[in-house]
Amino acid sequence: MNVDDQKIIKKIKIEQNFSDVVFKSARAERFGITYCCPLDVDRVTNKKELCDWEESQSLVASIPCDAMITEIGIVFETELNEIMVIE
């Protein structure tokens, strides 16, 4: 397994943990069904936000130098002279 696969698996696990904690928190608030262990929603949320931030930074780093940042997104031409827009 290479480094990219490990990053993807790590991101999936973080997102699964986040969704699980948010679901349990919402269930406890709405129906009063609590989990036996205390939920650390803030820690899990911070971890997910850091993971999202790292991903957004890697996306920014992969933008070609000739790209234009516009109001609709990031516009650049591909090797096949197609116009790509990243919103």
N, C-alpha and C positions, 0 to 999 in steps of 0.2 A: 504494500500500500504506500503510495507516494504522499508527499506533503499536502498536495491539494485535496486528495481524498480525505485525509485526516482533518483538514480544516472544515470540509463540508460535513463530515460526520459530527464534529464538535458543534458546529452551528445548528445542525438538526437536533442534537441532544439539548442544547440550550433552549431552543424554541419549544421543544416538547415539554421541558421542565417548566418554562414560563407559562405555556398554555394550561398545563396541569394545575399549577398553583393559582392562576387566575380563575380557572373553573371552580376549584375548591373554595376559593375566597368568595366568589359570587354565589355559590350554592349555600355557603354558611350564612351569608348576608340575607339571601332571599328566603331560604327554607329553614334556616336554623340548624342545618345538618353540618356539624363541625367535624374536622379531622382530628384524630387523636394526638397528633404532634402539632406544635405551633407552626404556622406558615410564616416564612420570612419573605413576604411579598416584595419589600423594598430591595432586598439583596438580589432576588431573582430578576426583578425589573431592571436594576442597574446592570446586571450581567448581560441581559438581552440588549439593552441600549448600547452598551460598549461593543457588543458583537455587531450590531447594526451600524454603529459608527465606523468600526474597522472595515466593514464591507463597503460602506460609502466612500471611504478614503481610498480603498483599492480601486474602486470604479473611477474616481477622479484621477488617480495615477495612470489609468489605462486609456485616458482620453488622448487622442492624437494631438500633436502640437498645432496642427493647422485647423483645429476645431474652433468654432465660434460659439460663445455662450450668448444665447438670445433669450428673449422673454418666453419662448415656447420650449426651450430646452437647449441642449448642446447639439449643434449641427456640424457634421463633417462629411466629407466624401470618402467612400470606400475605394479599394483598388479597382473596382469595376465601374467607377464613376457613378455610383448610386449615392443618393443623399440619405444619410441616416440622421434620425433625431432621437436623442435620449431625453425623456421628460423627467 
